[in-house]
Amino acid sequence: MERMKIGKEKFGDFLAALDKQLYAPQKVGETLRFVPITPEDKLDLEFSNTTVPPKSVLFPQTETLYRYELGKTDLNLPDDEAEKVLLGVRPCDARAMAIVDDLFSWDYNDPYYQGKREKTTVVGLACSDPEVNCFCTSVGGGPASTEGLDLLLTDLGEVYLLQPLTEKGNNLCREAAEVLEQATEEDAAAAEKLHQEAAGKIVRKVDTEGVTEKLMELWDHSLWQDLSRACLGCGTCTFLCPTCYCFDIQDEAEGLEGRRCRVWDSCMFAEYTLHASGHNPRPTVRERTRNRVNHKYSYFATKFGKIACVGCGRCINLCPVNIDILNILAEVIKEAI
């Protein structure tokens, strides 16, 4: 299907035409995150990025895998997921989903993640004003990257331009065909101009060429001690990273019933690698910082052929002690020369 457009005053009609559960960015307390909405809810897409990435919908912070009851052998599995639309996903977060897809379908197809992913349509929103710590163009993305998206919206002022990218995206446009208009060549040209202008506003950059090999050369280097000295081990950088997927499995008893669930975990926690014997192969924040950086830029890249970082800048913006991943990479590059 060709590009379409819709006036902003009709956007609620567009949402109402979609027979799916809608998720969009909403303020919850002090954080902006993706939550269920209705077409009648007030929708504000004037944001740089959410605090919590949309991975929380496909890979919830706490997720029940099954329930059980004492004395019975049957397991109560979660109900089938309803079809969803993630609305207003920034291109960096959509790329993160495409990256994480490789992990959840690697040696085993995770039925919980895959079930949600298959029934979710991802509607992206091109960036017009990247934040100061955005660096998506350094890691293969861009303010209007289409990787991981089914449909891309571009804000043209009075209207949104809709660019379908997959059959899921085409289906959304078909469902809402009555409220959409055919886009013109002028609309497409205006969108492309905005995309290029947005890319030009990204000021922070890093050269990732060869960083995978350089990291392995610096395994025992003293820089890890220096770079990790300020770290509190709070886990913010990993919990709010759109490509982090570490989890723990826990059983919770509730009287004669119970559930097995998985919850987000972090490689920045000392307990994460603590063995039952008491041994911990990553005993200090030095080793944990080294692991976090190597995982993003070396381990994952070696296994899957792509860096597990999309340049969203959350780990920089939200770190309570201002640790900056770009500064770390700059030090790695300098020491490896």
Secondary structure per residue as TSV (DSSP state, phi and psi in degrees):
chain	resnum	aa	ss	phi	psi
A	1	M	-	360.0	142.7
A	2	E	-	-77.5	169.6
A	3	R	-	-59.8	141.6
A	4	M	E	-123.7	173.5
A	5	K	E	-146.3	160.7
A	6	I	E	-148.3	136.9
A	7	G	E	-67.5	143.8
A	8	K	G	-61.0	-28.8
A	9	E	G	-69.1	-16.4
A	10	K	G	-104.0	5.5
A	11	F	H	-65.0	-33.3
A	12	G	H	-62.0	-36.0
A	13	D	H	-66.3	-36.6
A	14	F	H	-61.0	-46.2
A	15	L	H	-65.2	-39.2
A	16	A	H	-65.0	-25.4
A	17	A	T	-78.9	-10.7
A	18	L	-	-92.7	118.6
A	19	D	-	-88.5	62.2
A	20	K	S	-148.4	161.0
A	21	Q	E	-72.2	126.3
A	22	L	E	-97.8	137.6
A	23	Y	E	-125.4	135.7
A	24	A	E	-150.6	162.9
A	25	P	E	-65.2	129.4
A	26	Q	E	-142.0	149.7
A	27	K	E	-75.8	122.6
A	28	V	E	-121.2	104.8
A	29	G	T	65.3	-122.2
A	30	E	T	-101.4	4.8
A	31	T	E	-115.9	148.5
A	32	L	E	-100.6	122.8
A	33	R	E	-147.6	166.0
A	34	F	E	-83.4	122.9
A	35	V	E	-136.4	162.0
A	36	P	E	-63.9	140.2
A	37	I	E	-133.3	169.9
A	38	T	-	-116.5	161.8
A	39	P	T	-59.8	-20.2
A	40	E	T	-84.3	-15.3
A	41	D	S	-66.5	147.2
A	42	K	-	-70.1	126.2
A	43	L	-	-113.8	124.0
A	44	D	-	-119.5	107.8
A	45	L	-	-100.2	16.2
A	46	E	-	-90.3	72.6
A	47	F	-	-141.4	156.2
A	48	S	S	-81.0	-49.0
A	49	N	-	-167.2	159.1
A	50	T	-	-77.3	156.1
A	51	T	S	-66.9	-50.4
A	52	V	S	-99.5	124.2
A	53	P	-	-68.0	161.0
A	54	P	T	-67.6	-1.8
A	55	K	H	-58.2	-22.3
A	56	S	H	-65.3	-18.2
A	57	V	H	-84.3	-42.3
A	58	L	H	-84.5	-26.7
A	59	F	S	-136.8	76.4
A	60	P	-	-60.4	153.0
A	61	Q	S	-61.2	-36.2
A	62	T	E	-132.5	124.7
A	63	E	E	-134.9	123.4
A	64	T	E	-74.9	123.2
A	65	L	E	-87.0	-40.9
A	66	Y	E	-167.0	161.3
A	67	R	E	-113.5	153.3
A	68	Y	E	-142.3	164.4
A	69	E	E	-134.9	137.6
A	70	L	T	-55.9	130.1
A	71	G	T	87.1	-4.3
A	72	K	-	-116.9	148.8
A	73	T	-	-100.0	-11.8
A	74	D	-	-75.6	140.9
A	75	L	-	-107.1	134.2
A	76	N	B	-91.5	106.9
A	77	L	-	-86.9	155.6
A	78	P	-	-60.6	150.9
A	79	D	-	-65.4	155.5
A	80	D	-	-58.3	140.7
A	81	E	-	-72.5	139.1
A	82	A	-	-75.2	158.8
A	83	E	-	-69.3	138.3
A	84	K	E	-125.0	157.6
A	85	V	E	-125.6	120.7
A	86	L	E	-91.5	115.6
A	87	L	E	-109.7	128.4
A	88	G	E	88.2	26.9
A	89	V	E	-76.2	126.9
A	90	R	-	-70.4	147.8
A	91	P	H	-53.9	-34.3
A	92	C	H	-64.5	-39.5
A	93	D	H	-71.6	-32.3
A	94	A	H	-67.2	-40.7
A	95	R	H	-62.1	-36.5
A	96	A	H	-61.0	-40.0
A	97	M	H	-62.3	-42.6
A	98	A	H	-63.4	-34.0
A	99	I	H	-69.6	-47.2
A	100	V	H	-68.2	-27.2
A	101	D	H	-52.5	-38.7
A	102	D	H	-61.8	-39.0
A	103	L	H	-69.5	-45.7
A	104	F	H	-78.0	-0.9
A	105	S	T	-128.7	23.7
A	106	W	S	-77.4	-92.7
A	107	D	S	-87.3	-11.7
A	108	Y	S	-154.1	132.4
A	109	N	-	-79.0	107.6
A	110	D	-	-69.7	112.8
A	111	P	H	-68.7	-27.8
A	112	Y	H	-71.8	-49.7
A	113	Y	H	-67.3	-49.0
A	114	Q	H	-62.2	-37.4
A	115	G	H	-61.3	-43.3
A	116	K	H	-68.9	-42.1
A	117	R	H	-61.8	-43.4
A	118	E	H	-66.1	-28.6
A	119	K	T	-100.1	15.1
A	120	T	E	-116.5	131.6
A	121	T	E	-104.1	127.8
A	122	V	E	-103.6	114.4
A	123	V	E	-104.8	114.0
A	124	G	E	-90.4	162.5
A	125	L	E	-129.4	113.4
A	126	A	-	-61.7	142.1
A	127	C	-	-80.8	140.9
A	128	S	S	-112.4	-29.2
A	129	D	S	-133.2	81.2
A	130	P	-	-57.5	149.3
A	131	E	-	-74.7	166.7
A	132	V	T	-62.5	-29.3
A	133	N	T	-101.1	12.7
A	134	C	-	-73.1	137.3
A	135	F	-	-143.5	37.7
A	136	C	G	-59.8	-32.8
A	137	T	G	-69.1	-15.9
A	138	S	G	-83.7	-14.0
A	139	V	G	-124.0	27.4
A	140	G	T	94.3	4.3
A	141	G	-	-110.0	-159.6
A	142	G	-	-178.8	165.2
A	143	P	T	-61.3	-18.0
A	144	A	T	-128.5	27.5
A	145	S	-	-58.4	141.6
A	146	T	-	-105.5	-2.2
A	147	E	T	-62.7	128.5
A	148	G	T	86.6	-4.2
A	149	L	-	-99.6	153.3
A	150	D	S	-103.2	-26.9
A	151	L	E	-152.4	135.0
A	152	L	E	-114.0	126.0
A	153	L	E	-97.5	140.6
A	154	T	E	-126.5	127.8
A	155	D	E	-80.2	111.8
A	156	L	-	-102.7	17.9
A	157	G	S	102.1	-82.5
A	158	E	S	-90.4	-17.6
A	159	V	E	-135.0	162.3
A	160	Y	E	-105.4	134.0
A	161	L	E	-89.5	132.4
A	162	L	E	-111.1	122.7
A	163	Q	E	-116.2	99.9
A	164	P	E	-67.5	139.5
A	165	L	-	-121.0	-23.0
A	166	T	S	-137.7	176.6
A	167	E	H	-64.4	-33.8
A	168	K	H	-60.4	-43.2
A	169	G	H	-64.8	-40.8
A	170	N	H	-60.6	-40.2
A	171	N	H	-62.7	-39.7
A	172	L	H	-61.1	-43.7
A	173	C	H	-64.8	-35.7
A	174	R	H	-66.5	-42.2
A	175	E	H	-61.6	-33.9
A	176	A	T	-107.5	21.8
A	177	A	G	-56.5	-32.9
A	178	E	G	-66.5	-24.0
A	179	V	G	-105.9	2.8
A	180	L	-	-101.8	155.0
A	181	E	E	-121.4	155.7
A	182	Q	E	-69.6	131.0
A	183	A	-	-77.9	153.2
A	184	T	-	-99.5	169.2
A	185	E	H	-63.1	-33.0
A	186	E	H	-64.4	-38.4
A	187	D	H	-62.5	-45.9
A	188	A	H	-63.4	-39.5
A	189	A	H	-67.2	-38.5
A	190	A	H	-64.4	-39.5
A	191	A	H	-65.4	-44.3
A	192	E	H	-62.2	-38.0
A	193	K	H	-63.4	-43.1
A	194	L	H	-64.2	-39.7
A	195	H	H	-62.2	-43.7
A	196	Q	H	-67.7	-39.1
A	197	E	H	-63.6	-40.4
A	198	A	H	-63.9	-41.7
A	199	A	H	-62.3	-34.3
A	200	G	H	-71.5	-16.7
A	201	K	T	-84.2	-9.6
A	202	I	-	-77.8	115.0
A	203	V	-	-100.1	-24.5
A	204	R	-	-94.0	133.3
A	205	K	-	-144.0	157.0
A	206	V	-	-147.7	142.0
A	207	D	-	-88.5	110.2
A	208	T	-	-93.4	5.6
A	209	E	T	-61.4	120.6
A	210	G	T	75.2	6.1
A	211	V	H	-64.9	-30.5
A	212	T	H	-58.4	-47.5
A	213	E	H	-71.8	-37.2
A	214	K	H	-63.7	-37.7
A	215	L	H	-62.0	-42.3
A	216	M	H	-66.9	-28.6
A	217	E	H	-70.4	-20.3
A	218	L	T	-107.5	24.8
A	219	W	T	-54.9	-44.8
A	220	D	T	-101.8	15.3
A	221	H	-	-71.3	148.5
A	222	S	T	-70.2	-13.3
A	223	L	H	-60.8	-28.1
A	224	W	H	-65.8	-33.5
A	225	Q	H	-66.5	-43.2
A	226	D	H	-67.5	-43.4
A	227	L	H	-71.5	-22.9
A	228	S	H	-99.1	-3.6
A	229	R	T	-59.2	-35.9
A	230	A	T	-83.6	-13.7
A	231	C	-	-64.6	134.9
A	232	L	-	-93.0	-10.9
A	233	G	-	69.9	29.4
A	234	C	-	-77.8	-21.8
A	235	G	-	84.8	1.6
A	236	T	H	-56.3	-42.3
A	237	C	H	-62.3	-27.9
A	238	T	H	-95.4	-40.9
A	239	F	H	-59.7	-38.0
A	240	L	T	-100.4	9.6
A	241	C	-	-83.2	129.9
A	242	P	T	-71.2	-13.3
A	243	T	T	-109.7	4.7
A	244	C	-	-83.6	137.1
A	245	Y	-	-137.9	12.6
A	246	C	-	-62.9	139.7
A	247	F	E	-145.7	162.2
A	248	D	E	-118.8	152.8
A	249	I	E	-108.4	129.7
A	250	Q	E	-133.8	148.6
A	251	D	E	-108.6	132.6
A	252	E	E	-122.7	121.8
A	253	A	E	-87.4	138.0
A	254	E	E	-134.2	79.6
A	255	G	T	70.6	-125.2
A	256	L	T	-88.9	1.2
A	257	E	E	-116.7	167.9
A	258	G	E	-162.6	175.4
A	259	R	E	-144.0	150.7
A	260	R	E	-104.2	129.6
A	261	C	E	-136.4	161.4
A	262	R	E	-118.3	143.5
A	263	V	E	-132.5	150.6
A	264	W	E	-58.0	141.5
A	265	D	-	-131.8	174.5
A	266	S	-	-141.6	134.9
A	267	C	T	-69.5	-7.1
A	268	M	T	-87.4	-2.6
A	269	F	S	-91.7	138.2
A	270	A	G	-60.8	-35.1
A	271	E	G	-70.1	-20.0
A	272	Y	G	-57.6	-41.4
A	273	T	G	-108.9	13.9
A	274	L	-	-72.9	121.7
A	275	H	-	-80.8	159.5
A	276	A	T	-62.0	-26.4
A	277	S	T	-71.9	-13.9
A	278	G	S	100.2	-13.0
A	279	H	-	-75.8	142.1
A	280	N	-	-130.6	113.6
A	281	P	S	-69.5	-14.3
A	282	R	S	-124.4	74.3
A	283	P	-	-74.2	-22.7
A	284	T	S	-129.0	170.3
A	285	V	H	-64.7	-22.6
A	286	R	H	-58.5	-52.6
A	287	E	H	-67.1	-33.4
A	288	R	H	-73.6	-36.8
A	289	T	H	-65.4	-44.3
A	290	R	H	-59.3	-41.2
A	291	N	H	-65.4	-43.9
A	292	R	H	-59.3	-46.9
A	293	V	H	-68.9	-42.5
A	294	N	H	-65.0	-37.1
A	295	H	I	-61.4	-46.1
A	296	K	I	-67.1	-43.4
A	297	Y	I	-110.1	-5.0
A	298	S	I	-130.5	-62.6
A	299	Y	I	-58.5	-53.7
A	300	F	H	-63.8	-40.0
A	301	A	H	-63.9	-37.6
A	302	T	H	-67.2	-40.8
A	303	K	H	-78.2	-41.8
A	304	F	H	-115.4	-3.1
A	305	G	S	78.1	16.7
A	306	K	S	-149.6	145.5
A	307	I	-	-71.1	136.4
A	308	A	S	-91.6	51.9
A	309	C	-	-146.4	136.5
A	310	V	-	-114.7	5.6
A	311	G	-	70.9	29.8
A	312	C	-	-73.5	-22.7
A	313	G	-	82.8	2.2
A	314	R	H	-60.7	-42.3
A	315	C	H	-65.3	-24.4
A	316	I	H	-81.9	-48.7
A	317	N	H	-63.9	-33.8
A	318	L	S	-107.3	-2.2
A	319	C	-	-67.3	126.1
A	320	P	T	-69.8	-14.3
A	321	V	T	-119.9	17.5
A	322	N	-	63.0	34.1
A	323	I	-	-71.6	135.1
A	324	D	-	-122.1	115.3
A	325	I	H	-62.3	-31.1
A	326	L	H	-69.1	-36.4
A	327	N	H	-65.8	-38.1
A	328	I	H	-62.0	-47.0
A	329	L	H	-64.2	-36.9
A	330	A	H	-61.9	-40.3
A	331	E	H	-66.4	-40.0
A	332	V	H	-60.3	-47.1
A	333	I	H	-63.7	-42.9
A	334	K	H	-63.2	-43.4
A	335	E	H	-72.6	-25.4
A	336	A	H	-86.4	-10.0
A	337	I	-	-70.3	360.0
